[in-house]
């Protein structure tokens, strides 16, 4: 559904399996196509092998020759099987959630060949890092910020240990990245590097910011339809509902220790409140927690009015919602497939999904100015209320002492000036 919950038929949906091959039920751990990540030639091995099998079954000698030609093409393409490049990774991560920029605000096809203004690390006119430069692997366990063990559980720097997984900014830049600027370095134990160095996301391509399933099912002239918006992206689809897209989005900020918690179809929800399908975990007292930027995707999705639980309708296939436009039937089939009860009564509830923002790092000259946070009227950190921020917050005692100091200094300067004036005039007399 929206907010990227997995529908009941994800295990069989070809769209899902194109990025999650391990979900296949054909083995203990599923079947993974190695070439999905390691094929940089652009050659379609799957199609070629299918054609070869077909040609070899044909009695026509010409078909056998075509099979030999394809075999030679495969041998040539295999020489380009190498470490994953940005396109390999992006084929899944740039289009997560069903399309370019749908899920991640900081990952889309603009990062295939970005300039340094879009991402200072991956820019082809800058460092030109591949994804694996930071997301190192050991036996196909890919280093990341949230997966397996959160990166912040070990903020070890490569300066200390060159074998440490390169999964936090501190891994390469240390905890004191600002030379000759101790005040900025004073922030690194509270504020993440991303908070200041990613001023906005979706700076080239738009990202989907909301998805309303409650409006799905409308027809035009008796037929399903699609309506595009200002960015050339769909703002309405009969089979999916209403969307909103944005560019140059300012993140929302939360305390984050590297872990996310989720609401599943087994959890009781309060339909009178916004349901946080995914939310960051972090506490001020936790030394591993930092203030971190997020994309907050908002939506509406179905829930069980009796059991107060989110629902998992079947979407694709001949009896899925995308074909029948019958949400109740799709829910019945989906929950039954998952072995979950369904009361037969559903409505829609507002939801949010938090996506950490950690790519599209701008050059240092484009990092946030101090006033972006330390100003009362427009502070980016207005939602972080459990700390005192000079310039943003008013603390009566501190303000009083400050104003008394200012007034005292003014009076002292005035008295000093008057004293010098009268003393000089006295000497002249």
N, C-alpha and C positions, 0 to 999 in steps of 0.2 A: 504494500500500500504506500501512501505518501509517507514522508519521514523515513522512508527506506526500510520499513518493516518487511520481512520476507513473507510473501503470500504462501498459502498452503501448498501450491503446486510448484514451488521454486525448485524442488528436487528434480522435476521433469521438464521445466521450462528451458527451452534452448537458449533463450536470451540470457537467463541466469547462468546456465552452464558454460556459456562462452567465456565467462570470467571466473567462474567457480567450478572448474572441472572436477575437483575433488568431491563435489556433492553427488557425483554419479553413484548409483547403487550397484555398479557392476563389480565391486570388489570391496575388500575390507576397508580400504582407505580411498576408494574411488580411483578412477583412471585419469592421469594427468598427461597432457600433451606437452612434452618438453619444448617443442618448437614454438609454443605460444610465447615463451619468454626468450628463447635463444635463436630464433630465426630473424636475421636482419636483412635477408635478401628480398623479402617481399613475395617470395615464391610461395604459391599455395600448394603445400605438400599433400594435404588431405585430398584436394581435388585431383591432383596428379595421380596419386595412388589409386583412387577410385576409378579413374579413367584407364589406368594400366590394367587393373583387374578386369574391367569390361572388355578391353581390346584383346586380352589373352584368351578370353572365352570365345571370341569370334574366330571362325575358321578362315576368314579372309586374310591372306598373307600381308596385305597392306595394313591391316589393323595391327598385326604383330610388329611390323616395322614402326608404326606410330608408337607402340608400347616401348620399343627400344629407344626411340628418340626421347620419349618422356623420361625413361630411366637415366639417360645421359644428362638431361636437364636437372634431374634430381641430384646426380653426383656433383654437378657444378654448383648447385644451390647449397649443398651440404657444406661446401668449403666456406660458406659464409655463416655457418652456425657458430656463434660466439657469445660473449657476455651480453646481457640485455642492454639495449640502448633506450633512450627516452621514449621512443615510439613504442617499443615493446611494452614498457611499463604503462605508458599512457593509453594503450589500446583498451586497458581495463580501468585504470585509475582516473583518466581524464573524462571518461564517460560513465562513471559510477552513478547508479540510481536511474539509468535509462537514457542518458544522452549527454552531450557535451556540456559540462558545467552544471549539470542537474544537482549533483550531491555536493561536491567540494567547491568552495568558492575560490580556493587557491590552487586548484588543479584542473586544467582544461587544455584543449589542444593548442592554445597560444604558447604553452611551455614546450612544445615539440622543438621549436627553434627560436627561443626568446632572445631579446637583446638584454643587456645588463640592467637597463632601466626597469625592466619587468622583473628580472630575478638576477641579482648580482652574482650568484653562484653558478647558475646554469646558462647565463647569457653567452651566446656564441661569439660575441665581441668582448667577452670578459674571461672568466675562469673556465667556462664551457664544461662544467662538471656533468657527468652522467648521474643517474639516480643512484647507481651502485657505489659512487664515490663516498656517499654518506651512509646509504643503507647497505652496509656490508653484510656478507652472508657467511655462515659456517654450516655445511651440510644442508643447504637450502633453508636454514632458519634465518630469515631476513631481519636485520636489526631495524627497529622502528621505535616510535615514541610510546605506543600503546600496546603493541602486540607482544605476546609471551610475557615479558617482564617490562614494566614501564621504564623508560630510559632514566627517569629521575631517581630511580632506586639506587643508581650508581652514577653520580655526576663526575665520574673519573675523566680526566683530561688526557688527550693524546700526548700532551706534554709530559705527563707522568707515566703513561703506559701506551705505547704505540699500537698495542693489540686491542685496546678498549674499543667496543663498538661505537662508531661515529654516529650517535643518535641524538645528541643535544648540541646546542650552539656552543656550550662550554667545552665540549669534547675537542674542538679545534681552537676556540678563541679564549679559553680559560675563564675563570670567574672574575677577572679584572681586565676586560678587553679594551678599555678606553685609556690610551696613553696620555699622561699628563692631565688627567681629568678625574681626580679622585671622587668628586661629587657624583658623577655619572656611575662610577664603579660602586658607589654606596648603594645603588639601586638593585644590583644584580641578585641580592639575596631575597628580594621581594617581588621584583618585576622581571618577567621573562624578556629575553632579547627580542622576541617576536612582537611584543607589545609596542615597542618603539620603532622597530625597523620594518614593520609591515603596516604602513599607514592606512592602506585600503587593499581590498582584494577584488577580483574580477575586473581588473584594470583594462583588459583588452576585450575579452568575451564576457557576455552577461552570465550570471548564475541564477538559478531558480531559488527564490526566497520564500515562496509559499505555494501550497498545493491543496485545493479544496475538493475532496471527493464528494461532498454533499451535493455538488452541482453537476455531477456526471449524469449522463443519460439523456440530455436534451437533444432534440433532432431539428434539422432544418429541411423543410420540404419533405418531411418523412424519412430523411436519411441522416446518418451520423455525419458530423462535419468537424472541421478544424479551423480555428480562427487565429491568425498570426498577429503579433503586436509590433511595437516600434523597433524592436531589435531583430525582427525576422524570426522570432521564436514563438511557439504556440502559446497563446494566453487562454485558449479553451480547446479541449478535445472531448467529444461526446463520450469516449470510452474511459476518460481519466478525470474529467472535471476542469476546474479553473486554476490557472497558474499566474504567478507574478515573477517577473525577471528584473534584475537590477545590475548596474555596472558601477564601478568605483565605490563599493560598499564599505562603510566604516564598520569595523568589527564591534562586537559586544564583548565585554571583559568580565572574567570570572576567576576566582581562585582555582588552581588546577595542579594536582600532584602527578599528573601523567596518566590517570585512570579515568574511565568513563563508566557510569552505571546506567542500566537500561530498564525500561518497563516492558515486560513481555505479556503474551496472551494469558499467562498464568497469574498475573498480578491483579489485585483489586485496585480499581482507580476511583477517584472522586470526580464524576462528570460535571460537577459544579465548578471545578477548577481546571486550569490548563494542565494537560497531562504531559510530563516531561519524558518522552520516549527515550531520549538519551540526554544525559546531563553530566557535567564535569564534577569530579570529586576533588575537594581541597579544603583545607582549614588553615586559618591564620597561624595557629600554633604549630603546624607541621612544617619543619624546616625544609622539606622537599617541595612545598607548595609555592607556586609563583602566580602572579597576576598574568593571565594569558588571554589572547584574542580568539574569538570564536565567530563562526557564522551560525546564526540561529535560524533554522528553517522552520517555518510555521505552516500549520495545515489543519485540516479536519478529516477525520477518518472514523469508520464505524465502530461502535461499541455495543455490548450487550446491555440493554436497559434493566434487565433483571439481575444478572450476575455481576454487572459493573466491571466488565473486562473488555479489553480490546479484542477485535475479531480479525480472522484471517481468511478472507474470501478467496476462492479460486479465481484467478484472473484470466489466464490464457487457456487455450484448448477449446474444443467444440462446445463444452458446457460451462466455460468460464465467463466471467462478467463481460469481458471485452467482446464476446460473441453474442451473449444473450441479453445483456444490459439488465439482468434481473439480479439485483444485489442480494436480496434475501436468499434466493436459491444458491447463489455463489458462496454466501456465508455458510449455509447449511453444509454444502459439499466440502468447503475448506476446513471448517471445524471438525467435521466427521473424519476427514483424512488425518487430522492431527490428534484425534482422540479427545477433543475438547467439547464440553457441553455447550449447547446453544439454546436459549430460551424461545427463540422465534421472534423476539422483539429487538429491534436495533434502532439506534439513532446515531448522530454524529457528534463527536467531541473535539474541542480544540486541542491541538498537540504542538509540541516543539521538539526539535532534534538538534543537538549541539554538535558542530563539526569544528575541530581545532584548526586554526589557521597557522601554518608554519612554512608555506612556500610563498613565492612572489616577494622575496626579500629585496627591498629597495636599496640603492646605494646609500652610503652613510650621509651624503649631503641631502638626501630626501627623508631622513629619519624625522620623527616627530620633534617639534620644538617643545620646550618645557611648558609653555603656556597651553599646549593642547590638553594637559591634565591639571596643571596648577593654576586654574582660573575658575572662579565660582560659576559663572553663567553657562559655560560651554564645556566643562570638563568631560573628557572621554571616560573618566573613572567615576562618574556620578553614581554608578550602581555599586561601587565598592565603598560601603559605608562604615566598615569596622576599623577604620584607621583615620588618623588626623593628617590632612594634606595641606601644607602651607599654600595660601593663595586660593584654595578651593573652599576650605572650611573656616568657620568662624568659631573661635573658642573664647568666651567672654574674658576670662582671666588673662589669656595670652594677648588678646586684642587690647585690653585695658593697659597692660604693661607696655605694649608696643606704642600705643598712642601717648601714654604718659612719657615714655622715653622720647618720642618725637617732639612732644610739646615742651618737655624739659630742655631738649637740645635747642629748640627754637628760642625759648626764653633766654637760655644761656648766651646764645649768639646775639640776641637783641640787646641784652644787658652789656655784653662785651663791646658791642658797637657803640652803644650810647656812652659807655664809659670812656672809650677812646675819643669820641666826639667832644665830650665836655672837657676832658683833660687837655685836648689839643687847643680848644678855644680858650681855656684858662691860661695856658702858656702864652698864647698870642696877646692876651690882655696885659 
